[in-house]
Amino acid sequence: MSLTAPPAPAPRITYGAVLGSPYVARLLGGTLTGRLPNGMAPVAILLWATASGSSIAFGGLLSALYGLSSSVVQPVKGCLMDRHR
């Protein structure tokens, strides 16, 4: 038989409460705007490749290489930014 009371349930945190915190909405908006080119670059590469006379397959290959190189470089870039501030 335990003499301690059961733990109280954790309070529910809503999106409105988080976004209502100081500076959170501005930080989220800036982050989404700043990362928009990362999502648009593969589409731009594909459009550039097809507009310059190459095939869609070649444009897809270039977009895939961009995505692969980005996924390899991003962690290294993050470590360098943490190290050198």
Secondary structure, 3 states (H helix, E strand, C coil): CCCCCCCCCCCCCCHHHHHCCCCHHHHHHHHHHHHHHHHHHHHHHHHHHHHCCCCHHHHHHHHHHHHHHHHHHHHHHHHHHHHHC
